[in-house]
């Protein structure tokens, strides 16, 4: 079965746009479309957020509550078969402290057609901004 990485990139782009805009309603809509009911999110720095689109929605709530002035640059997006990898650079302000930080993020996703079944995310060390 041929994969459509273009469709996956478009979905991922809409997800990122919603998070950067801090638009929870739009992020939740994209989560419903993008995430399989079996969706699992793995990030060693975060607690278990549950399963299915609800897990992605919980992540969106976390991001929007924790960060302001979000900027994200996708450096690389590539994939083969049922896997996609995305390397990004994120620059945010931490809401609680007002501190501005920049850090690299790597996401690897396993898809079933056009929905994500599993996502692994690793964020690099924060670089403090003046």
Buried (B, 14 or more C-beta within 10 A) or exposed (E): EEBEBEEBBEBBBBBBBBBBEBBBEBBBBBBBEBBBEEBBBEBEEEEEBBBBBBBBBBBBBBBBEEBEEBEBEBEEBEBEEBBBBBBBBBBBBBEEEEEBBBBBBBBBBBBEEBBBBBBBBEBEEBEEEE
